[in-house]
Amino acid sequence: CLEDIPRKDMRAECGFLDGMNDERFSRGVVDLLFVWNHKVYIIDWKTHESPDQPLEAIVDHTYALQGQMYREAVTRAFSNAYEYGGCFFIFVRHLPSGIVMR
């Protein structure tokens, strides 16, 4: 549970610029990055409505590359201190009116 992770081990909205090779760079913002048991994890909140495709197809096709880019960036940034633990894509849908994601 995220409440069990000390605040000092969490970073929200972390920007990154990662040199993938001499010609290509990856740039983005990680919604939430946290360290647990000496591993770095990423949470990426997905708040958009899904198209007509099944969720599994969207994750396999669209988010596989994004997850790989996160993994490479985290591995380069933290390779001496932590290993990569994983990336969680959390789909938030149909929030009651008046609720705002922060």
Secondary structure, DSSP 8 states (H G I E B T S, - for coil): -GGGS-GGGEEEEEEEEEE-SSS-EEEEEEEEEEEETTEEEEEEEE-S---SS-HHHHIIIIIHHHHHHHHHHHHHHHTTT-EEEEEEEEE-----TT----
